[in-house]
């Protein structure tokens, strides 16, 4: 029987026991959308950094062939090669490159989930690809919504609810938050970009000049890959054939 627990923020994940679970990390705006896009465009791996110092240390460890990417307050960190806009991560820029990513919310949620048996990266962009993997399992699934600076974020919540509705059967066990998010997603017949038009994080990014990012990140089922955590790095490929527990 499938069991689905949903955590509302990256901070709440820090207190959770992930033993024996599959963690699904969501940061729609924008880290998991960036990771999914970068993997689709040929990046070889993504290292989720915990600090600026760690990001540059990992860059040096890679003999400086990696690209250091990320944001603070939505804006590219000074000195980094790329920011946190998925539209920057073109095949020409990231193809064949290892990436190091540091963001305000998403990479923190990834790091907080590392003790799970498996960690998968979810966005609206690869919703069906992740759903397809989970429909073939009976795992204990923990959905980690990254949130926004410690606060619950509606964009991650809608993505979580849509995932739950795609994978849960009648006998699945859902925690209360999972049930609430599934009901919210099921009641909404509009595209995510319309549902989330008044969401705080959507308005914040638009005001920062990232309206095109918002439109892109709220597109559903555009990319057919599942990035996953493997030996300290996020990679993509044949999850069932190649996955090794961290």
Buried (B, 14 or more C-beta within 10 A) or exposed (E): EBBBBBBBBBBBBEEBEBEEBBBBBBBBBBBBBBBBBBBBBBBBBBBBBEEBEBBBEBBEEBEEEBBBBBBBEBEBBEEBBBBBBBBBBBEEBBEEBBBBBBBBBBBBBBBBBBBBBBBBBBBBBBBBBBBBBBEEEEBBBBBBBBBBEEEBBBBBBBBBBBBBBBBBEEEBEBBEBBBBBBBBBEEBEEEBBEBBEEBBBBEBBBEEEBEEBBEBBBBBEBBEBBBBBBEEBBBBEEBEEEBEEB
